Amino acid sequence: MLEAQKLCAWYGAAQILFDVSLTVCEGEVVALMGRNGSGKTTTMKAIMGLVGRRAGSVRFDGHDLMALKTFQIARLGIGWVPEERRIFTELTLAENLEVGRRAANGRAPWTPERLFQLFPNLAEMRERPGGRMSGGEQQMLTVARTLMGNPRLVLLDEPSEGVAPLVVERMADTIAELKKEGLSVLLSEQNLPFAGAVSDRVYILEKGHIAWSGGMAELEASEELQRQYLGV
């Protein structure tokens, strides 16, 4: 479904990504792991056309993304959940969801009612302003708002960062449910237990390069790989 080949990206004169190649298949959860500053978020931004300069190839369902603007990439069916959440704090939860609404392409559309089944605790907050929600609640709202766009692939950036363990557990359940729905997920994450619970494969970034790739089970079983690429 998604294929990046020799993807490079720059912020100004500084090159951040160097020949990053990865794939995500339909219905697959792929983890993008690495230490802080390794290039995980930049990879997602480069896929979405959110960096000033990029090179290489990115294709989604046969479409060349390199010449497209971000809104055109989103319309093809890619949803991005940024680490910073970026909800509209003055709007209610229900209004935030409406901002993300986009017509479905051949799938059962995501609606507030379906999303409240996925995130039951949000159902009681429909009229609550986004700025009066906890960090974990805002994280769930950000995922829900992205799903209102009816994406086929979700780029999920550091969903476990800075939220309570119960929220992390709920987020893992959510990713499992999305996989059952046939959605594909590219997950940027540092939390190995969380990533291991939901991911099929993993790419490890180090200083903007793909340093290792393989099955998640192989990474979980290797203390040496964890120490070499994920240790602080």
Short mmCIF file of the C-alpha atoms (twelve columns), coordinates in Angstrom:
data_MODEL
# 
_entry.id   MODEL 
# 
loop_
_atom_site.group_PDB 
_atom_site.id 
_atom_site.type_symbol 
_atom_site.label_atom_id 
_atom_site.label_alt_id 
_atom_site.label_comp_id 
_atom_site.label_asym_id 
_atom_site.label_seq_id 
_atom_site.Cartn_x 
_atom_site.Cartn_y 
_atom_site.Cartn_z 
_atom_site.pdbx_PDB_model_num 
ATOM 1   C CA . MET A 1   0.000   0.000   0.000  1 
ATOM 2   C CA . LEU A 2   2.763   2.458   0.971  1 
ATOM 3   C CA . GLU A 3   6.256   2.285   -0.471 1 
ATOM 4   C CA . ALA A 4   9.077   4.750   0.162  1 
ATOM 5   C CA . GLN A 5   12.318  4.307   -1.734 1 
ATOM 6   C CA . LYS A 6   15.520  6.230   -0.931 1 
ATOM 7   C CA . LEU A 7   13.529  8.979   0.774  1 
ATOM 8   C CA . CYS A 8   15.637  11.993  1.788  1 
ATOM 9   C CA . ALA A 9   14.467  15.096  3.633  1 
ATOM 10  C CA . TRP A 10  15.944  18.425  4.668  1 
ATOM 11  C CA . TYR A 11  15.103  21.215  7.084  1 
ATOM 12  C CA . GLY A 12  16.771  24.178  5.451  1 
ATOM 13  C CA . ALA A 13  20.340  23.150  4.660  1 
ATOM 14  C CA . ALA A 14  20.348  20.296  7.187  1 
ATOM 15  C CA . GLN A 15  19.681  16.836  5.784  1 
ATOM 16  C CA . ILE A 16  17.678  14.709  8.237  1 
ATOM 17  C CA . LEU A 17  16.760  11.563  6.250  1 
ATOM 18  C CA . PHE A 18  19.178  9.551   4.136  1 
ATOM 19  C CA . ASP A 19  17.807  7.019   1.617  1 
ATOM 20  C CA . VAL A 20  15.010  5.727   3.864  1 
ATOM 21  C CA . SER A 21  13.159  2.810   2.265  1 
ATOM 22  C CA . LEU A 22  10.132  1.134   3.836  1 
ATOM 23  C CA . THR A 23  6.835   -0.515  2.971  1 
ATOM 24  C CA . VAL A 24  3.470   -0.903  4.667  1 
ATOM 25  C CA . CYS A 25  1.018   -3.490  3.361  1 
ATOM 26  C CA . GLU A 26  -2.757  -3.398  3.595  1 
ATOM 27  C CA . GLY A 27  -4.006  -4.317  7.071  1 
ATOM 28  C CA . GLU A 28  -0.483  -4.267  8.509  1 
ATOM 29  C CA . VAL A 29  0.884   -2.389  11.522 1 
ATOM 30  C CA . VAL A 30  4.510   -1.359  11.015 1 
ATOM 31  C CA . ALA A 31  6.553   0.289   13.768 1 
ATOM 32  C CA . LEU A 32  9.111   2.990   13.082 1 
ATOM 33  C CA . MET A 33  11.448  2.987   16.074 1 
ATOM 34  C CA . GLY A 34  14.623  4.700   17.225 1 
ATOM 35  C CA . ARG A 35  15.992  7.104   19.777 1 
ATOM 36  C CA . ASN A 36  14.935  10.743  20.027 1 
ATOM 37  C CA . GLY A 37  16.161  12.690  17.017 1 
ATOM 38  C CA . SER A 38  16.593  9.616   14.823 1 
ATOM 39  C CA . GLY A 39  14.172  10.892  12.156 1 
ATOM 40  C CA . LYS A 40  10.898  9.115   12.941 1 
ATOM 41  C CA . THR A 41  8.660   12.181  12.885 1 
ATOM 42  C CA . THR A 42  10.500  13.610  9.884  1 
ATOM 43  C CA . THR A 43  9.816   10.384  7.976  1 
ATOM 44  C CA . MET A 44  6.092   10.802  8.577  1 
ATOM 45  C CA . LYS A 45  6.198   14.478  7.656  1 
ATOM 46  C CA . ALA A 46  8.103   13.642  4.477  1 
ATOM 47  C CA . ILE A 47  5.458   11.090  3.509  1 
ATOM 48  C CA . MET A 48  2.761   13.741  4.081  1 
ATOM 49  C CA . GLY A 49  4.656   16.436  2.154  1 
ATOM 50  C CA . LEU A 50  5.236   18.524  5.268  1 
ATOM 51  C CA . VAL A 51  8.959   19.153  4.859  1 
ATOM 52  C CA . GLY A 52  10.330  21.940  2.715  1 
ATOM 53  C CA . ARG A 53  12.585  19.719  0.621  1 
ATOM 54  C CA . ARG A 54  12.535  15.994  -0.057 1 
ATOM 55  C CA . ALA A 55  13.870  13.577  -2.653 1 
ATOM 56  C CA . GLY A 56  13.410  9.946   -3.551 1 
ATOM 57  C CA . SER A 57  10.127  8.145   -4.132 1 
ATOM 58  C CA . VAL A 58  6.940   7.734   -2.102 1 
ATOM 59  C CA . ARG A 59  3.986   5.856   -3.566 1 
ATOM 60  C CA . PHE A 60  0.629   5.113   -1.988 1 
ATOM 61  C CA . ASP A 61  -1.726  2.641   -3.650 1 
ATOM 62  C CA . GLY A 62  0.006   3.316   -6.958 1 
ATOM 63  C CA . HIS A 63  -0.061  7.115   -6.636 1 
ATOM 64  C CA . ASP A 64  3.161   9.129   -6.716 1 
ATOM 65  C CA . LEU A 65  3.080   11.396  -3.648 1 
ATOM 66  C CA . MET A 66  6.202   13.413  -4.378 1 
ATOM 67  C CA . ALA A 67  4.471   15.986  -6.584 1 
ATOM 68  C CA . LEU A 68  1.346   16.294  -4.422 1 
ATOM 69  C CA . LYS A 69  0.436   18.820  -1.755 1 
ATOM 70  C CA . THR A 70  -0.461  17.658  1.746  1 
ATOM 71  C CA . PHE A 71  -4.226  18.065  1.281  1 
ATOM 72  C CA . GLN A 72  -4.065  15.990  -1.905 1 
ATOM 73  C CA . ILE A 73  -2.153  13.247  -0.070 1 
ATOM 74  C CA . ALA A 74  -4.792  13.256  2.672  1 
ATOM 75  C CA . ARG A 75  -7.568  12.953  0.083  1 
ATOM 76  C CA . LEU A 76  -5.936  9.786   -1.263 1 
ATOM 77  C CA . GLY A 77  -6.568  8.178   2.126  1 
ATOM 78  C CA . ILE A 78  -3.620  8.881   4.434  1 
ATOM 79  C CA . GLY A 79  -4.378  10.268  7.891  1 
ATOM 80  C CA . TRP A 80  -1.726  11.758  10.172 1 
ATOM 81  C CA . VAL A 81  -1.965  11.821  13.974 1 
ATOM 82  C CA . PRO A 82  0.769   14.248  15.095 1 
ATOM 83  C CA . GLU A 83  2.540   13.852  18.409 1 
ATOM 84  C CA . GLU A 84  1.539   17.401  19.401 1 
ATOM 85  C CA . ARG A 85  -2.180  16.505  18.900 1 
ATOM 86  C CA . ARG A 86  -3.095  19.936  17.518 1 
ATOM 87  C CA . ILE A 87  -6.733  19.861  18.531 1 
ATOM 88  C CA . PHE A 88  -8.819  23.028  18.443 1 
ATOM 89  C CA . THR A 89  -8.943  23.921  22.121 1 
ATOM 90  C CA . GLU A 90  -11.844 26.373  21.819 1 
ATOM 91  C CA . LEU A 91  -14.030 23.903  19.930 1 
ATOM 92  C CA . THR A 92  -16.007 21.154  21.615 1 
ATOM 93  C CA . LEU A 93  -15.134 17.509  21.161 1 
ATOM 94  C CA . ALA A 94  -18.050 17.102  18.732 1 
ATOM 95  C CA . GLU A 95  -16.928 20.151  16.746 1 
ATOM 96  C CA . ASN A 96  -13.350 18.843  16.569 1 
ATOM 97  C CA . LEU A 97  -14.696 15.626  15.070 1 
ATOM 98  C CA . GLU A 98  -16.725 17.527  12.471 1 
ATOM 99  C CA . VAL A 99  -13.610 19.420  11.380 1 
ATOM 100 C CA . GLY A 100 -12.068 16.087  10.373 1 
ATOM 101 C CA . ARG A 101 -15.074 14.713  8.493  1 
ATOM 102 C CA . ARG A 102 -14.448 13.530  4.941  1 
ATOM 103 C CA . ALA A 103 -16.452 11.232  2.681  1 
ATOM 104 C CA . ALA A 104 -15.596 7.533   2.795  1 
ATOM 105 C CA . ASN A 105 -14.259 5.744   -0.277 1 
ATOM 106 C CA . GLY A 106 -16.003 2.394   -0.460 1 
ATOM 107 C CA . ARG A 107 -15.791 1.630   3.266  1 
ATOM 108 C CA . ALA A 108 -18.268 1.940   6.098  1 
ATOM 109 C CA . PRO A 109 -17.710 5.573   7.147  1 
ATOM 110 C CA . TRP A 110 -16.439 6.511   10.557 1 
ATOM 111 C CA . THR A 111 -19.099 8.452   12.432 1 
ATOM 112 C CA . PRO A 112 -19.138 9.936   15.945 1 
ATOM 113 C CA . GLU A 113 -21.303 7.016   17.033 1 
ATOM 114 C CA . ARG A 114 -18.782 4.436   15.789 1 
ATOM 115 C CA . LEU A 115 -15.936 6.379   17.349 1 
ATOM 116 C CA . PHE A 116 -17.699 6.526   20.710 1 
ATOM 117 C CA . GLN A 117 -17.834 2.721   20.611 1 
ATOM 118 C CA . LEU A 118 -14.074 2.724   20.001 1 
ATOM 119 C CA . PHE A 119 -13.481 5.391   22.697 1 
ATOM 120 C CA . PRO A 120 -16.382 4.992   25.164 1 
ATOM 121 C CA . ASN A 121 -15.132 7.629   27.599 1 
ATOM 122 C CA . LEU A 122 -15.314 10.308  24.878 1 
ATOM 123 C CA . ALA A 123 -19.067 9.832   24.537 1 
ATOM 124 C CA . GLU A 124 -19.681 11.764  27.756 1 
ATOM 125 C CA . MET A 125 -17.552 14.720  26.593 1 
ATOM 126 C CA . ARG A 126 -19.305 15.727  23.365 1 
ATOM 127 C CA . GLU A 127 -19.814 19.322  24.469 1 
ATOM 128 C CA . ARG A 128 -16.548 19.698  26.394 1 
ATOM 129 C CA . PRO A 129 -14.032 22.147  24.889 1 
ATOM 130 C CA . GLY A 130 -10.831 20.470  23.748 1 
ATOM 131 C CA . GLY A 131 -8.796  22.702  26.046 1 
ATOM 132 C CA . ARG A 132 -10.536 21.234  29.084 1 
ATOM 133 C CA . MET A 133 -9.588  17.652  28.304 1 
ATOM 134 C CA . SER A 134 -6.656  15.733  29.790 1 
ATOM 135 C CA . GLY A 135 -3.629  14.816  27.699 1 
ATOM 136 C CA . GLY A 136 -4.840  11.246  27.279 1 
ATOM 137 C CA . GLU A 137 -8.332  12.387  26.305 1 
ATOM 138 C CA . GLN A 138 -6.855  14.799  23.783 1 
ATOM 139 C CA . GLN A 139 -4.759  11.972  22.352 1 
ATOM 140 C CA . MET A 140 -7.851  9.835   21.837 1 
ATOM 141 C CA . LEU A 141 -9.684  12.795  20.317 1 
ATOM 142 C CA . THR A 142 -6.828  13.361  17.869 1 
ATOM 143 C CA . VAL A 143 -7.019  9.752   16.698 1 
ATOM 144 C CA . ALA A 144 -10.808 9.957   16.477 1 
ATOM 145 C CA . ARG A 145 -10.663 13.193  14.467 1 
ATOM 146 C CA . THR A 146 -8.207  11.590  12.027 1 
ATOM 147 C CA . LEU A 147 -10.503 8.586   11.603 1 
ATOM 148 C CA . MET A 148 -13.367 10.943  10.727 1 
ATOM 149 C CA . GLY A 149 -11.422 11.526  7.514  1 
ATOM 150 C CA . ASN A 150 -11.920 7.820   6.678  1 
ATOM 151 C CA . PRO A 151 -8.246  7.085   5.922  1 
ATOM 152 C CA . ARG A 152 -6.941  3.764   4.639  1 
ATOM 153 C CA . LEU A 153 -3.498  4.329   6.171  1 
ATOM 154 C CA . VAL A 154 -2.891  6.075   9.503  1 
ATOM 155 C CA . LEU A 155 0.472   7.609   10.420 1 
ATOM 156 C CA . LEU A 156 0.497   7.540   14.219 1 
ATOM 157 C CA . ASP A 157 3.282   9.580   15.817 1 
ATOM 158 C CA . GLU A 158 4.324   8.658   19.387 1 
ATOM 159 C CA . PRO A 159 0.818   7.852   20.724 1 
ATOM 160 C CA . SER A 160 2.117   6.590   24.088 1 
ATOM 161 C CA . GLU A 161 4.240   9.672   24.790 1 
ATOM 162 C CA . GLY A 162 3.262   11.544  27.950 1 
ATOM 163 C CA . VAL A 163 0.004   9.740   28.684 1 
ATOM 164 C CA . ALA A 164 -1.098  7.499   31.563 1 
ATOM 165 C CA . PRO A 165 -0.578  3.705   31.409 1 
ATOM 166 C CA . LEU A 166 -4.337  3.138   31.158 1 
ATOM 167 C CA . VAL A 167 -4.464  5.385   28.101 1 
ATOM 168 C CA . VAL A 168 -1.526  3.518   26.557 1 
ATOM 169 C CA . GLU A 169 -3.389  0.248   27.086 1 
ATOM 170 C CA . ARG A 170 -6.509  1.706   25.516 1 
ATOM 171 C CA . MET A 171 -4.491  2.978   22.561 1 
ATOM 172 C CA . ALA A 172 -3.091  -0.516  21.986 1 
ATOM 173 C CA . ASP A 173 -6.636  -1.890  21.952 1 
ATOM 174 C CA . THR A 174 -7.608  0.823   19.486 1 
ATOM 175 C CA . ILE A 175 -4.796  -0.049  17.076 1 
ATOM 176 C CA . ALA A 176 -5.817  -3.716  17.263 1 
ATOM 177 C CA . GLU A 177 -9.401  -2.728  16.394 1 
ATOM 178 C CA . LEU A 178 -8.240  -0.604  13.463 1 
ATOM 179 C CA . LYS A 179 -6.241  -3.540  12.151 1 
ATOM 180 C CA . LYS A 180 -9.372  -5.706  12.314 1 
ATOM 181 C CA . GLU A 181 -11.127 -3.031  10.247 1 
ATOM 182 C CA . GLY A 182 -8.463  -3.529  7.569  1 
ATOM 183 C CA . LEU A 183 -6.660  -0.236  8.142  1 
ATOM 184 C CA . SER A 184 -2.912  0.003   7.789  1 
ATOM 185 C CA . VAL A 185 -0.855  1.793   10.453 1 
ATOM 186 C CA . LEU A 186 2.659   3.224   10.406 1 
ATOM 187 C CA . LEU A 187 3.493   3.740   14.069 1 
ATOM 188 C CA . SER A 188 6.330   5.957   15.313 1 
ATOM 189 C CA . GLU A 189 7.202   4.776   18.811 1 
ATOM 190 C CA . GLN A 190 9.944   4.408   21.425 1 
ATOM 191 C CA . ASN A 191 7.958   2.261   23.847 1 
ATOM 192 C CA . LEU A 192 8.961   -1.285  22.870 1 
ATOM 193 C CA . PRO A 193 6.325   -3.150  24.938 1 
ATOM 194 C CA . PHE A 194 3.602   -0.989  23.390 1 
ATOM 195 C CA . ALA A 195 4.964   -1.300  19.849 1 
ATOM 196 C CA . GLY A 196 5.511   -5.024  20.308 1 
ATOM 197 C CA . ALA A 197 1.912   -5.559  21.370 1 
ATOM 198 C CA . VAL A 198 0.490   -4.145  18.134 1 
ATOM 199 C CA . SER A 199 3.118   -4.283  15.358 1 
ATOM 200 C CA . ASP A 200 3.893   -6.922  12.756 1 
ATOM 201 C CA . ARG A 201 7.221   -5.534  11.542 1 
ATOM 202 C CA . VAL A 202 9.651   -2.818  12.565 1 
ATOM 203 C CA . TYR A 203 12.134  -0.421  10.993 1 
ATOM 204 C CA . ILE A 204 14.743  1.152   13.270 1 
ATOM 205 C CA . LEU A 205 16.076  4.580   12.384 1 
ATOM 206 C CA . GLU A 206 19.450  5.867   13.517 1 
ATOM 207 C CA . LYS A 207 20.665  9.342   12.531 1 
ATOM 208 C CA . GLY A 208 18.256  9.414   9.606  1 
ATOM 209 C CA . HIS A 209 19.241  6.005   8.196  1 
ATOM 210 C CA . ILE A 210 17.424  2.683   8.366  1 
ATOM 211 C CA . ALA A 211 19.737  0.787   10.710 1 
ATOM 212 C CA . TRP A 212 17.736  -2.438  10.995 1 
ATOM 213 C CA . SER A 213 14.456  -3.945  9.834  1 
ATOM 214 C CA . GLY A 214 12.683  -7.207  10.512 1 
ATOM 215 C CA . GLY A 215 9.885   -8.908  12.377 1 
ATOM 216 C CA . MET A 216 8.797   -7.440  15.695 1 
ATOM 217 C CA . ALA A 217 9.194   -10.823 17.373 1 
ATOM 218 C CA . GLU A 218 12.878  -10.881 16.387 1 
ATOM 219 C CA . LEU A 219 13.481  -7.467  17.930 1 
ATOM 220 C CA . GLU A 220 11.634  -8.376  21.124 1 
ATOM 221 C CA . ALA A 221 13.755  -11.529 21.488 1 
ATOM 222 C CA . SER A 222 17.106  -9.772  20.992 1 
ATOM 223 C CA . GLU A 223 18.529  -7.821  23.921 1 
ATOM 224 C CA . GLU A 224 21.534  -7.002  21.773 1 
ATOM 225 C CA . LEU A 225 19.420  -5.247  19.120 1 
ATOM 226 C CA . GLN A 226 17.494  -3.380  21.788 1 
ATOM 227 C CA . ARG A 227 20.668  -2.254  23.510 1 
ATOM 228 C CA . GLN A 228 22.357  -1.251  20.259 1 
ATOM 229 C CA . TYR A 229 19.519  0.738   18.709 1 
ATOM 230 C CA . LEU A 230 16.997  1.611   21.421 1 
ATOM 231 C CA . GLY A 231 19.016  1.947   24.631 1 
ATOM 232 C CA . VAL A 232 19.534  5.370   26.162 1 
# 
